[in-house]
């Protein structure tokens, strides 16, 4: 390794450590603030965030992989943006596309991880089967989509059994449902221009009024999340395909792809 490359590596490591320490400090400050307010749910989220910050190190040591500095920093920022800014500071509610941005990034990063798993095997002499670039890209895409679907399963379970609202509900002005067909036919009844919905509950005898439409219970949010995950996965899969075809031309992809430590040393 040349002197210039060593200096660059040291500089990247310093930046990585600084980002890690700053974010960790901000989480601890947030935890103290929420504890003083008595918001123990937020305190638990802060504690979970601190644990998640250790995942890159655990993964690197356990599986003997080298995480690129760029990827590691993005992971730290992603965790902070999702848990602290998104959940505790309510960026999901304040910024309309905050959730969309994170799910798109998740699709991109998950595809990078899936790509690295196959590319490592593909470049190892112990494996005699060499997979084509299009197949590696396809596996990366499918891996990312699987992670996205599993995450939506988790959101559904949390909403269903813990009464949370991870699948954010939306106000819509139009519904189309066969449940409203009084003749029990498989023809959807369409109701549009909905301006108000009233919900009657037998438990508390209270009427809840939803202004400006009908409350969609998470379906739109779930499909939107999967669509943007698809976009993120597709973008990286295409870049991964091009990277395998010409590793010098698309060398920047290495900033997002973990590699085996031994393999890294040999190359």
Secondary structure, 3 states (H helix, E strand, C coil): CCHHHHHHHHHHHHHHHHHHHHHHHHHHHHHHHHHHHCCHHHHHHHHHHHHHCCHHHHHHHHHCEECCHHHHHHHHHHHHHHHHHHHHCCHHHHCCCHHHHHHHHHHHHHHHHHHHHHHHHHCCCCCCCCCCHHHHHHHHHHHHHHHHHHHHHHHHHHHHHHCCCCCCCEEECCEEEHHHCCCCCCCCEEECCCCEEEEECCCCCCEEEEECCEEECCHHHHHHHHHHHHHHHHHHHHHHHHHHHCCCCCHHHHHCCCEEHHHHHHC
